[in-house]
Amino acid sequence: MNRRLMWLACLMLTLLPATLRAADADTYRVLASIRPIALLVQELTAGLPVQVDTLLPAGATTHDYALSPSDLTRIKRADRVVWLGAASEPYLRKLVQPHPRQLAWESLPELLRLPARAALHSAPHEHHSDHGHHHHGSDGLDPHIWWSVPNAILLARALEQQLASERPAWQAQLQQQRQRFEQGLLAQLVEQRARFAIGFKPFLLAHDAFHYLEEDLGIQSDAAILLDPEARPGVKHLLTLKKRVQEQHIGCVITGALVPASLIDKVDGQPPLLRQPLDELGWDYPGSRYSEWLAQAYGKLAECVGLTLG
Ligand SMILES: [Zn+2]
């Protein structure tokens, strides 16, 4: 090695650790309460020094989760916390609300808010569900807002603004990626709506978590076995559903981790229902892009209602 190269190598060795430290300090940490939010942040900030973490582990539900001491540390250390908000995630209220940089999806002014539905989705006498169970959240809001494309676009716009005001150098890239995100989601949805408009077979939900997804696609499930995962359905409800499965020729049920198979057995008939798993919190999707995750969900739903690829 000649002297000049040697000198260069020495210089690099002394510089390298400092460069690494600077890069690490520059990493912007986002803590998302649930995985679909994390996927959205990851897609929006791809290529930027942003580290996205999910608070709720796989298998836990927004309906009930006990925070550990290490979760508290993660909340405190985050540069920004993105969550649903106090109505849908009451267990986070005391910890996240005081955080100087928190963004509550629910609090965005133009949010699409769908009401919690009655268990039978199309019965004519049940248009207004002011009797019976309210799905978590006393205001009657269906909390599963993360399935809605219009809501995803609102969150991406709010995030773009907030991140760009904190890191002005990222502004151009954020804007470009947010626009691409929006256009991609909308184009995908237009295509999918056309696909589902051809007609679909009646289907059932194990847990009533997909109202926003159905709304986007222009379809409607027939009924849900569970409104609230903590509440056991009554025998009468299960018998009604079993009867409907036969009478309406329902062929498929969207299942998830929250509803035990034994409960689905109780409404099953002959021929047996096709059981299509779809995780309401996105843990069945291994990638890192919100739009791709939604595309996967559309595909699973299409299979459930008897639509072939096209
Ligand atoms: Zn739910």
py3Dmol code that shows the C-alpha trace and the ligand (Angstrom):
import py3Dmol

protein = """\
ATOM      1  CA  MET A   1       0.000   0.000   0.000  1.00  0.00           C
ATOM      2  CA  ASN A   2       1.469   3.354  -0.899  1.00  0.00           C
ATOM      3  CA  ARG A   3       1.664   6.153   1.616  1.00  0.00           C
ATOM      4  CA  ARG A   4      -1.133   8.130   0.125  1.00  0.00           C
ATOM      5  CA  LEU A   5      -3.567   5.204   0.332  1.00  0.00           C
ATOM      6  CA  MET A   6      -2.437   4.441   3.861  1.00  0.00           C
ATOM      7  CA  TRP A   7      -3.134   7.986   4.864  1.00  0.00           C
ATOM      8  CA  LEU A   8      -6.600   7.756   3.308  1.00  0.00           C
ATOM      9  CA  ALA A   9      -7.358   4.525   5.107  1.00  0.00           C
ATOM     10  CA  CYS A  10      -6.365   6.071   8.449  1.00  0.00           C
ATOM     11  CA  LEU A  11      -8.476   9.088   7.773  1.00  0.00           C
ATOM     12  CA  MET A  12     -11.486   6.934   6.973  1.00  0.00           C
ATOM     13  CA  LEU A  13     -11.073   4.895  10.133  1.00  0.00           C
ATOM     14  CA  THR A  14     -11.096   8.014  12.289  1.00  0.00           C
ATOM     15  CA  LEU A  15     -14.028   9.534  10.454  1.00  0.00           C
ATOM     16  CA  LEU A  16     -16.228   6.464  10.218  1.00  0.00           C
ATOM     17  CA  PRO A  17     -17.420   6.136  13.816  1.00  0.00           C
ATOM     18  CA  ALA A  18     -18.357   9.801  13.980  1.00  0.00           C
ATOM     19  CA  THR A  19     -20.304   9.520  10.735  1.00  0.00           C
ATOM     20  CA  LEU A  20     -22.185   6.508  12.070  1.00  0.00           C
ATOM     21  CA  ARG A  21     -23.010   8.295  15.299  1.00  0.00           C
ATOM     22  CA  ALA A  22     -24.324  11.285  13.407  1.00  0.00           C
ATOM     23  CA  ALA A  23     -26.494   9.058  11.218  1.00  0.00           C
ATOM     24  CA  ASP A  24     -27.926   7.322  14.254  1.00  0.00           C
ATOM     25  CA  ALA A  25     -28.728  10.597  16.001  1.00  0.00           C
ATOM     26  CA  ASP A  26     -30.405  11.726  12.829  1.00  0.00           C
ATOM     27  CA  THR A  27     -32.767   8.759  12.744  1.00  0.00           C
ATOM     28  CA  TYR A  28     -36.286   9.940  13.321  1.00  0.00           C
ATOM     29  CA  ARG A  29     -38.281   7.514  15.441  1.00  0.00           C
ATOM     30  CA  VAL A  30     -42.008   7.073  14.796  1.00  0.00           C
ATOM     31  CA  LEU A  31     -44.075   4.915  17.107  1.00  0.00           C
ATOM     32  CA  ALA A  32     -47.350   3.707  15.579  1.00  0.00           C
ATOM     33  CA  SER A  33     -49.979   2.266  17.890  1.00  0.00           C
ATOM     34  CA  ILE A  34     -51.118  -0.373  15.379  1.00  0.00           C
ATOM     35  CA  ARG A  35     -49.524  -2.082  12.376  1.00  0.00           C
ATOM     36  CA  PRO A  36     -51.648  -0.498   9.600  1.00  0.00           C
ATOM     37  CA  ILE A  37     -50.480   2.940  10.802  1.00  0.00           C
ATOM     38  CA  ALA A  38     -46.875   1.714  10.796  1.00  0.00           C
ATOM     39  CA  LEU A  39     -47.288   0.451   7.207  1.00  0.00           C
ATOM     40  CA  LEU A  40     -48.637   3.832   6.139  1.00  0.00           C
ATOM     41  CA  VAL A  41     -45.748   5.720   7.749  1.00  0.00           C
ATOM     42  CA  GLN A  42     -43.210   3.310   6.233  1.00  0.00           C
ATOM     43  CA  GLU A  43     -44.596   3.752   2.735  1.00  0.00           C
ATOM     44  CA  LEU A  44     -44.727   7.534   3.090  1.00  0.00           C
ATOM     45  CA  THR A  45     -41.196   7.870   4.454  1.00  0.00           C
ATOM     46  CA  ALA A  46     -39.446   5.131   2.447  1.00  0.00           C
ATOM     47  CA  GLY A  47     -35.814   6.070   1.768  1.00  0.00           C
ATOM     48  CA  LEU A  48     -35.658   8.631   4.584  1.00  0.00           C
ATOM     49  CA  PRO A  49     -33.835   7.980   7.881  1.00  0.00           C
ATOM     50  CA  VAL A  50     -37.089   7.106   9.665  1.00  0.00           C
ATOM     51  CA  GLN A  51     -37.453   4.146  11.953  1.00  0.00           C
ATOM     52  CA  VAL A  52     -41.031   2.966  12.406  1.00  0.00           C
ATOM     53  CA  ASP A  53     -42.064   0.838  15.344  1.00  0.00           C
ATOM     54  CA  THR A  54     -45.402  -0.711  16.230  1.00  0.00           C
ATOM     55  CA  LEU A  55     -46.602  -0.539  19.813  1.00  0.00           C
ATOM     56  CA  LEU A  56     -49.230  -3.262  19.709  1.00  0.00           C
ATOM     57  CA  PRO A  57     -47.602  -6.683  19.215  1.00  0.00           C
ATOM     58  CA  ALA A  58     -49.049  -9.354  16.916  1.00  0.00           C
ATOM     59  CA  GLY A  59     -52.049 -11.012  18.532  1.00  0.00           C
ATOM     60  CA  ALA A  60     -52.973  -8.064  20.754  1.00  0.00           C
ATOM     61  CA  THR A  61     -56.118  -6.094  19.956  1.00  0.00           C
ATOM     62  CA  THR A  62     -56.976  -2.436  20.146  1.00  0.00           C
ATOM     63  CA  HIS A  63     -59.936  -3.466  22.260  1.00  0.00           C
ATOM     64  CA  ASP A  64     -57.883  -4.376  25.241  1.00  0.00           C
ATOM     65  CA  TYR A  65     -54.141  -4.257  25.793  1.00  0.00           C
ATOM     66  CA  ALA A  66     -52.037  -3.880  28.916  1.00  0.00           C
ATOM     67  CA  LEU A  67     -48.935  -1.710  28.446  1.00  0.00           C
ATOM     68  CA  SER A  68     -45.615  -2.878  29.849  1.00  0.00           C
ATOM     69  CA  PRO A  69     -42.917  -0.629  31.382  1.00  0.00           C
ATOM     70  CA  SER A  70     -40.855  -0.962  28.184  1.00  0.00           C
ATOM     71  CA  ASP A  71     -43.839   0.282  26.165  1.00  0.00           C
ATOM     72  CA  LEU A  72     -43.808   3.431  28.290  1.00  0.00           C
ATOM     73  CA  THR A  73     -40.140   3.960  27.472  1.00  0.00           C
ATOM     74  CA  ARG A  74     -40.840   3.504  23.761  1.00  0.00           C
ATOM     75  CA  ILE A  75     -43.574   6.143  23.908  1.00  0.00           C
ATOM     76  CA  LYS A  76     -41.285   8.605  25.722  1.00  0.00           C
ATOM     77  CA  ARG A  77     -38.353   8.072  23.354  1.00  0.00           C
ATOM     78  CA  ALA A  78     -40.385   8.401  20.157  1.00  0.00           C
ATOM     79  CA  ASP A  79     -39.947  11.572  18.101  1.00  0.00           C
ATOM     80  CA  ARG A  80     -43.553  11.202  17.058  1.00  0.00           C
ATOM     81  CA  VAL A  81     -46.428   8.968  18.140  1.00  0.00           C
ATOM     82  CA  VAL A  82     -49.184   8.200  15.645  1.00  0.00           C
ATOM     83  CA  TRP A  83     -52.292   6.569  17.081  1.00  0.00           C
ATOM     84  CA  LEU A  84     -56.040   6.251  16.517  1.00  0.00           C
ATOM     85  CA  GLY A  85     -56.993   8.572  19.364  1.00  0.00           C
ATOM     86  CA  ALA A  86     -58.527   8.545  22.810  1.00  0.00           C
ATOM     87  CA  ALA A  87     -61.957   7.221  21.799  1.00  0.00           C
ATOM     88  CA  SER A  88     -60.629   4.079  20.104  1.00  0.00           C
ATOM     89  CA  GLU A  89     -57.520   3.568  22.223  1.00  0.00           C
ATOM     90  CA  PRO A  90     -58.514   4.689  25.713  1.00  0.00           C
ATOM     91  CA  TYR A  91     -55.669   2.690  27.267  1.00  0.00           C
ATOM     92  CA  LEU A  92     -53.171   5.023  25.572  1.00  0.00           C
ATOM     93  CA  ARG A  93     -54.865   8.304  26.458  1.00  0.00           C
ATOM     94  CA  LYS A  94     -52.926   9.191  29.615  1.00  0.00           C
ATOM     95  CA  LEU A  95     -49.561   8.307  28.095  1.00  0.00           C
ATOM     96  CA  VAL A  96     -49.830   9.590  24.567  1.00  0.00           C
ATOM     97  CA  GLN A  97     -51.875  12.756  24.982  1.00  0.00           C
ATOM     98  CA  PRO A  98     -49.110  14.577  26.927  1.00  0.00           C
ATOM     99  CA  HIS A  99     -46.534  13.674  24.238  1.00  0.00           C
ATOM    100  CA  PRO A 100     -45.439  16.928  22.532  1.00  0.00           C
ATOM    101  CA  ARG A 101     -45.582  15.366  19.056  1.00  0.00           C
ATOM    102  CA  GLN A 102     -48.548  13.054  18.783  1.00  0.00           C
ATOM    103  CA  LEU A 103     -50.974  12.684  15.941  1.00  0.00           C
ATOM    104  CA  ALA A 104     -54.420  11.189  16.537  1.00  0.00           C
ATOM    105  CA  TRP A 105     -55.962   9.849  13.321  1.00  0.00           C
ATOM    106  CA  GLU A 106     -59.490  10.190  14.754  1.00  0.00           C
ATOM    107  CA  SER A 107     -59.030  13.889  15.349  1.00  0.00           C
ATOM    108  CA  LEU A 108     -58.468  14.816  11.689  1.00  0.00           C
ATOM    109  CA  PRO A 109     -61.329  17.159  10.744  1.00  0.00           C
ATOM    110  CA  GLU A 110     -62.532  15.471   7.565  1.00  0.00           C
ATOM    111  CA  LEU A 111     -62.276  11.892   8.774  1.00  0.00           C
ATOM    112  CA  LEU A 112     -64.776   9.451   7.297  1.00  0.00           C
ATOM    113  CA  ARG A 113     -66.708   8.190  10.314  1.00  0.00           C
ATOM    114  CA  LEU A 114     -68.961   5.198   9.947  1.00  0.00           C
ATOM    115  CA  PRO A 115     -71.344   4.256  12.739  1.00  0.00           C
ATOM    116  CA  ALA A 116     -71.040   0.943  14.531  1.00  0.00           C
ATOM    117  CA  ARG A 117     -73.490  -1.417  12.823  1.00  0.00           C
ATOM    118  CA  ALA A 118     -76.057  -3.796  14.215  1.00  0.00           C
ATOM    119  CA  ALA A 119     -75.063  -7.461  13.993  1.00  0.00           C
ATOM    120  CA  LEU A 120     -77.381  -8.097  11.045  1.00  0.00           C
ATOM    121  CA  HIS A 121     -76.284  -5.687   8.346  1.00  0.00           C
ATOM    122  CA  SER A 122     -79.209  -5.707   5.978  1.00  0.00           C
ATOM    123  CA  ALA A 123     -82.318  -6.480   8.020  1.00  0.00           C
ATOM    124  CA  PRO A 124     -84.891  -3.772   7.169  1.00  0.00           C
ATOM    125  CA  HIS A 125     -85.997  -3.279  10.788  1.00  0.00           C
ATOM    126  CA  GLU A 126     -82.487  -2.570  12.005  1.00  0.00           C
ATOM    127  CA  HIS A 127     -81.573   0.588  10.206  1.00  0.00           C
ATOM    128  CA  HIS A 128     -80.579   2.424  13.333  1.00  0.00           C
ATOM    129  CA  SER A 129     -78.739   0.444  15.906  1.00  0.00           C
ATOM    130  CA  ASP A 130     -79.595   2.442  18.967  1.00  0.00           C
ATOM    131  CA  HIS A 131     -80.542  -0.732  20.787  1.00  0.00           C
ATOM    132  CA  GLY A 132     -78.078  -3.311  21.938  1.00  0.00           C
ATOM    133  CA  HIS A 133     -74.347  -3.453  21.755  1.00  0.00           C
ATOM    134  CA  HIS A 134     -72.146  -0.573  20.945  1.00  0.00           C
ATOM    135  CA  HIS A 135     -68.856  -1.604  19.564  1.00  0.00           C
ATOM    136  CA  HIS A 136     -66.098  -0.100  21.739  1.00  0.00           C
ATOM    137  CA  GLY A 137     -66.172   3.686  21.915  1.00  0.00           C
ATOM    138  CA  SER A 138     -69.214   5.231  23.514  1.00  0.00           C
ATOM    139  CA  ASP A 139     -69.794   7.647  20.640  1.00  0.00           C
ATOM    140  CA  GLY A 140     -70.974   4.841  18.352  1.00  0.00           C
ATOM    141  CA  LEU A 141     -68.068   5.330  15.941  1.00  0.00           C
ATOM    142  CA  ASP A 142     -66.825   2.185  14.278  1.00  0.00           C
ATOM    143  CA  PRO A 143     -63.131   2.409  15.288  1.00  0.00           C
ATOM    144  CA  HIS A 144     -61.685   0.386  12.374  1.00  0.00           C
ATOM    145  CA  ILE A 145     -60.901   3.580  10.416  1.00  0.00           C
ATOM    146  CA  TRP A 146     -57.573   2.221   9.121  1.00  0.00           C
ATOM    147  CA  TRP A 147     -59.343   0.225   6.369  1.00  0.00           C
ATOM    148  CA  SER A 148     -60.548   3.377   4.601  1.00  0.00           C
ATOM    149  CA  VAL A 149     -58.642   4.800   1.634  1.00  0.00           C
ATOM    150  CA  PRO A 150     -60.021   8.350   2.156  1.00  0.00           C
ATOM    151  CA  ASN A 151     -58.884   8.145   5.782  1.00  0.00           C
ATOM    152  CA  ALA A 152     -55.445   6.865   4.790  1.00  0.00           C
ATOM    153  CA  ILE A 153     -55.063   9.824   2.443  1.00  0.00           C
ATOM    154  CA  LEU A 154     -56.002  12.253   5.234  1.00  0.00           C
ATOM    155  CA  LEU A 155     -53.457  10.740   7.597  1.00  0.00           C
ATOM    156  CA  ALA A 156     -50.724  10.780   4.952  1.00  0.00           C
ATOM    157  CA  ARG A 157     -51.367  14.483   4.280  1.00  0.00           C
ATOM    158  CA  ALA A 158     -51.276  15.380   7.978  1.00  0.00           C
ATOM    159  CA  LEU A 159     -48.098  13.384   8.473  1.00  0.00           C
ATOM    160  CA  GLU A 160     -46.433  14.948   5.469  1.00  0.00           C
ATOM    161  CA  GLN A 161     -47.124  18.421   6.870  1.00  0.00           C
ATOM    162  CA  GLN A 162     -45.928  17.646  10.370  1.00  0.00           C
ATOM    163  CA  LEU A 163     -42.777  15.820   9.324  1.00  0.00           C
ATOM    164  CA  ALA A 164     -41.868  18.465   6.761  1.00  0.00           C
ATOM    165  CA  SER A 165     -42.208  21.220   9.342  1.00  0.00           C
ATOM    166  CA  GLU A 166     -39.816  19.377  11.636  1.00  0.00           C
ATOM    167  CA  ARG A 167     -37.395  18.309   8.902  1.00  0.00           C
ATOM    168  CA  PRO A 168     -37.583  20.893   6.096  1.00  0.00           C
ATOM    169  CA  ALA A 169     -34.892  19.032   4.140  1.00  0.00           C
ATOM    170  CA  TRP A 170     -37.328  16.156   3.642  1.00  0.00           C
ATOM    171  CA  GLN A 171     -40.121  18.299   2.253  1.00  0.00           C
ATOM    172  CA  ALA A 172     -39.713  17.601  -1.463  1.00  0.00           C
ATOM    173  CA  GLN A 173     -39.309  13.859  -1.069  1.00  0.00           C
ATOM    174  CA  LEU A 174     -42.213  13.617   1.363  1.00  0.00           C
ATOM    175  CA  GLN A 175     -44.468  15.537  -0.961  1.00  0.00           C
ATOM    176  CA  GLN A 176     -43.561  13.398  -3.934  1.00  0.00           C
ATOM    177  CA  GLN A 177     -44.056  10.152  -2.014  1.00  0.00           C
ATOM    178  CA  ARG A 178     -47.326  11.296  -0.522  1.00  0.00           C
ATOM    179  CA  GLN A 179     -48.670  12.154  -3.979  1.00  0.00           C
ATOM    180  CA  ARG A 180     -47.580   8.797  -5.370  1.00  0.00           C
ATOM    181  CA  PHE A 181     -49.160   7.067  -2.351  1.00  0.00           C
ATOM    182  CA  GLU A 182     -52.492   8.833  -2.950  1.00  0.00           C
ATOM    183  CA  GLN A 183     -52.561   8.214  -6.678  1.00  0.00           C
ATOM    184  CA  GLY A 184     -51.669   4.566  -6.197  1.00  0.00           C
ATOM    185  CA  LEU A 185     -54.374   3.966  -3.594  1.00  0.00           C
ATOM    186  CA  LEU A 186     -57.054   5.687  -5.655  1.00  0.00           C
ATOM    187  CA  ALA A 187     -56.154   3.932  -8.905  1.00  0.00           C
ATOM    188  CA  GLN A 188     -56.164   0.592  -7.120  1.00  0.00           C
ATOM    189  CA  LEU A 189     -59.530   1.300  -5.538  1.00  0.00           C
ATOM    190  CA  VAL A 190     -61.188   2.334  -8.813  1.00  0.00           C
ATOM    191  CA  GLU A 191     -60.031  -0.937 -10.350  1.00  0.00           C
ATOM    192  CA  GLN A 192     -61.255  -2.982  -7.381  1.00  0.00           C
ATOM    193  CA  ARG A 193     -64.656  -1.270  -7.224  1.00  0.00           C
ATOM    194  CA  ALA A 194     -65.215  -2.201 -10.861  1.00  0.00           C
ATOM    195  CA  ARG A 195     -64.264  -5.780 -10.078  1.00  0.00           C
ATOM    196  CA  PHE A 196     -66.676  -6.087  -7.136  1.00  0.00           C
ATOM    197  CA  ALA A 197     -69.448  -4.294  -9.063  1.00  0.00           C
ATOM    198  CA  ILE A 198     -69.806  -7.372 -11.293  1.00  0.00           C
ATOM    199  CA  GLY A 199     -71.634  -9.009  -8.400  1.00  0.00           C
ATOM    200  CA  PHE A 200     -70.622 -10.916  -5.309  1.00  0.00           C
ATOM    201  CA  LYS A 201     -71.887 -13.848  -3.256  1.00  0.00           C
ATOM    202  CA  PRO A 202     -73.218 -13.128   0.255  1.00  0.00           C
ATOM    203  CA  PHE A 203     -70.637 -13.424   3.011  1.00  0.00           C
ATOM    204  CA  LEU A 204     -70.364 -13.228   6.770  1.00  0.00           C
ATOM    205  CA  LEU A 205     -67.884 -11.559   9.115  1.00  0.00           C
ATOM    206  CA  ALA A 206     -66.582 -13.235  12.256  1.00  0.00           C
ATOM    207  CA  HIS A 207     -65.803  -9.832  13.810  1.00  0.00           C
ATOM    208  CA  ASP A 208     -67.383  -6.636  12.519  1.00  0.00           C
ATOM    209  CA  ALA A 209     -64.101  -4.948  11.583  1.00  0.00           C
ATOM    210  CA  PHE A 210     -64.494  -4.372   7.846  1.00  0.00           C
ATOM    211  CA  HIS A 211     -67.231  -1.772   7.454  1.00  0.00           C
ATOM    212  CA  TYR A 212     -64.809   0.806   5.977  1.00  0.00           C
ATOM    213  CA  LEU A 213     -63.311  -1.713   3.568  1.00  0.00           C
ATOM    214  CA  GLU A 214     -66.801  -2.705   2.368  1.00  0.00           C
ATOM    215  CA  GLU A 215     -67.781   0.933   2.018  1.00  0.00           C
ATOM    216  CA  ASP A 216     -64.755   1.634  -0.187  1.00  0.00           C
ATOM    217  CA  LEU A 217     -65.472  -1.378  -2.381  1.00  0.00           C
ATOM    218  CA  GLY A 218     -69.218  -0.748  -2.590  1.00  0.00           C
ATOM    219  CA  ILE A 219     -70.197  -4.090  -1.060  1.00  0.00           C
ATOM    220  CA  GLN A 220     -71.905  -5.212   2.133  1.00  0.00           C
ATOM    221  CA  SER A 221     -71.433  -8.258   4.313  1.00  0.00           C
ATOM    222  CA  ASP A 222     -74.583 -10.000   5.478  1.00  0.00           C
ATOM    223  CA  ALA A 223     -73.916 -10.056   9.221  1.00  0.00           C
ATOM    224  CA  ALA A 224     -71.279 -10.338  11.920  1.00  0.00           C
ATOM    225  CA  ILE A 225     -70.940 -13.063  14.525  1.00  0.00           C
ATOM    226  CA  LEU A 226     -69.210 -10.742  16.987  1.00  0.00           C
ATOM    227  CA  LEU A 227     -69.584  -6.990  17.339  1.00  0.00           C
ATOM    228  CA  ASP A 228     -67.158  -6.663  20.167  1.00  0.00           C
ATOM    229  CA  PRO A 229     -64.509  -9.344  20.673  1.00  0.00           C
ATOM    230  CA  GLU A 230     -64.932  -9.188  24.431  1.00  0.00           C
ATOM    231  CA  ALA A 231     -68.667  -9.866  24.355  1.00  0.00           C
ATOM    232  CA  ARG A 232     -69.882 -13.408  23.782  1.00  0.00           C
ATOM    233  CA  PRO A 233     -72.719 -13.577  21.286  1.00  0.00           C
ATOM    234  CA  GLY A 234     -76.036 -14.823  22.611  1.00  0.00           C
ATOM    235  CA  VAL A 235     -77.482 -18.220  21.679  1.00  0.00           C
ATOM    236  CA  LYS A 236     -80.371 -16.497  19.938  1.00  0.00           C
ATOM    237  CA  HIS A 237     -78.012 -14.479  17.714  1.00  0.00           C
ATOM    238  CA  LEU A 238     -76.087 -17.618  16.768  1.00  0.00           C
ATOM    239  CA  LEU A 239     -79.293 -19.474  15.866  1.00  0.00           C
ATOM    240  CA  THR A 240     -80.479 -16.526  13.771  1.00  0.00           C
ATOM    241  CA  LEU A 241     -77.168 -16.508  11.923  1.00  0.00           C
ATOM    242  CA  LYS A 242     -77.259 -20.265  11.332  1.00  0.00           C
ATOM    243  CA  LYS A 243     -80.685 -19.874   9.766  1.00  0.00           C
ATOM    244  CA  ARG A 244     -79.486 -16.975   7.612  1.00  0.00           C
ATOM    245  CA  VAL A 245     -76.482 -18.930   6.388  1.00  0.00           C
ATOM    246  CA  GLN A 246     -78.885 -21.578   5.012  1.00  0.00           C
ATOM    247  CA  GLU A 247     -81.591 -19.236   3.721  1.00  0.00           C
ATOM    248  CA  GLN A 248     -79.312 -16.675   2.074  1.00  0.00           C
ATOM    249  CA  HIS A 249     -76.924 -19.333   0.757  1.00  0.00           C
ATOM    250  CA  ILE A 250     -73.978 -17.641   2.465  1.00  0.00           C
ATOM    251  CA  GLY A 251     -70.833 -19.391   1.291  1.00  0.00           C
ATOM    252  CA  CYS A 252     -67.952 -17.720   3.100  1.00  0.00           C
ATOM    253  CA  VAL A 253     -66.947 -16.150   6.385  1.00  0.00           C
ATOM    254  CA  ILE A 254     -64.056 -13.732   6.950  1.00  0.00           C
ATOM    255  CA  THR A 255     -62.296 -14.973  10.074  1.00  0.00           C
ATOM    256  CA  GLY A 256     -59.530 -13.527  12.192  1.00  0.00           C
ATOM    257  CA  ALA A 257     -57.455 -14.210  15.251  1.00  0.00           C
ATOM    258  CA  LEU A 258     -60.094 -12.714  17.542  1.00  0.00           C
ATOM    259  CA  VAL A 259     -62.861 -15.220  16.876  1.00  0.00           C
ATOM    260  CA  PRO A 260     -62.419 -18.873  17.890  1.00  0.00           C
ATOM    261  CA  ALA A 261     -63.229 -21.533  15.291  1.00  0.00           C
ATOM    262  CA  SER A 262     -65.646 -23.170  17.753  1.00  0.00           C
ATOM    263  CA  LEU A 263     -67.848 -20.098  17.504  1.00  0.00           C
ATOM    264  CA  ILE A 264     -67.932 -20.291  13.728  1.00  0.00           C
ATOM    265  CA  ASP A 265     -68.864 -23.983  14.002  1.00  0.00           C
ATOM    266  CA  LYS A 266     -72.058 -22.852  15.723  1.00  0.00           C
ATOM    267  CA  VAL A 267     -73.346 -21.029  12.639  1.00  0.00           C
ATOM    268  CA  ASP A 268     -71.899 -23.393  10.039  1.00  0.00           C
ATOM    269  CA  GLY A 269     -74.106 -25.552   7.813  1.00  0.00           C
ATOM    270  CA  GLN A 270     -74.014 -27.867   4.819  1.00  0.00           C
ATOM    271  CA  PRO A 271     -72.062 -27.342   2.623  1.00  0.00           C
ATOM    272  CA  PRO A 272     -69.620 -25.892   5.160  1.00  0.00           C
ATOM    273  CA  LEU A 273     -68.675 -22.213   4.962  1.00  0.00           C
ATOM    274  CA  LEU A 274     -65.403 -21.327   3.302  1.00  0.00           C
ATOM    275  CA  ARG A 275     -63.305 -19.747   6.085  1.00  0.00           C
ATOM    276  CA  GLN A 276     -61.145 -16.929   4.762  1.00  0.00           C
ATOM    277  CA  PRO A 277     -58.643 -15.508   7.274  1.00  0.00           C
ATOM    278  CA  LEU A 278     -58.049 -11.762   7.173  1.00  0.00           C
ATOM    279  CA  ASP A 279     -56.265 -10.176  10.125  1.00  0.00           C
ATOM    280  CA  GLU A 280     -57.948  -6.896  11.052  1.00  0.00           C
ATOM    281  CA  LEU A 281     -54.575  -5.516  12.228  1.00  0.00           C
ATOM    282  CA  GLY A 282     -52.475  -6.500   9.234  1.00  0.00           C
ATOM    283  CA  TRP A 283     -50.231  -9.160  10.792  1.00  0.00           C
ATOM    284  CA  ASP A 284     -50.972 -11.557   7.924  1.00  0.00           C
ATOM    285  CA  TYR A 285     -49.057  -9.227   5.591  1.00  0.00           C
ATOM    286  CA  PRO A 286     -45.259  -9.536   5.758  1.00  0.00           C
ATOM    287  CA  GLY A 287     -44.246  -6.447   3.744  1.00  0.00           C
ATOM    288  CA  SER A 288     -43.859  -2.769   4.540  1.00  0.00           C
ATOM    289  CA  ARG A 289     -46.325  -0.949   2.287  1.00  0.00           C
ATOM    290  CA  TYR A 290     -49.825   0.082   3.249  1.00  0.00           C
ATOM    291  CA  SER A 291     -51.059   0.056  -0.374  1.00  0.00           C
ATOM    292  CA  GLU A 292     -49.762  -3.463  -0.955  1.00  0.00           C
ATOM    293  CA  TRP A 293     -51.325  -4.643   2.294  1.00  0.00           C
ATOM    294  CA  LEU A 294     -54.704  -3.277   1.175  1.00  0.00           C
ATOM    295  CA  ALA A 295     -54.313  -4.956  -2.220  1.00  0.00           C
ATOM    296  CA  GLN A 296     -53.763  -8.261  -0.435  1.00  0.00           C
ATOM    297  CA  ALA A 297     -56.906  -7.701   1.641  1.00  0.00           C
ATOM    298  CA  TYR A 298     -58.958  -6.895  -1.484  1.00  0.00           C
ATOM    299  CA  GLY A 299     -57.738 -10.165  -2.986  1.00  0.00           C
ATOM    300  CA  LYS A 300     -58.763 -12.188   0.069  1.00  0.00           C
ATOM    301  CA  LEU A 301     -62.183 -10.579   0.103  1.00  0.00           C
ATOM    302  CA  ALA A 302     -62.612 -11.250  -3.617  1.00  0.00           C
ATOM    303  CA  GLU A 303     -61.874 -14.943  -3.076  1.00  0.00           C
ATOM    304  CA  CYS A 304     -64.401 -15.055  -0.233  1.00  0.00           C
ATOM    305  CA  VAL A 305     -67.214 -13.653  -2.400  1.00  0.00           C
ATOM    306  CA  GLY A 306     -66.441 -15.898  -5.353  1.00  0.00           C
ATOM    307  CA  LEU A 307     -64.717 -13.440  -7.669  1.00  0.00           C
ATOM    308  CA  THR A 308     -61.961 -14.996  -9.713  1.00  0.00           C
ATOM    309  CA  LEU A 309     -58.830 -13.096 -10.622  1.00  0.00           C
ATOM    310  CA  GLY A 310     -59.272 -10.513 -13.289  1.00  0.00           C
TER     311      GLY A 310
END
"""
ligand_1 = """\
1
ZN
Zn -61.984 -4.768 16.059
"""
view = py3Dmol.view(width=600, height=400)
view.addModel(protein, "pdb")
view.setStyle({"model": 0}, {"cartoon": {"style": "trace"}})
view.addModel(ligand_1, "xyz")
view.setStyle({"model": 1}, {"stick": {}})
view.zoomTo()
view.show()
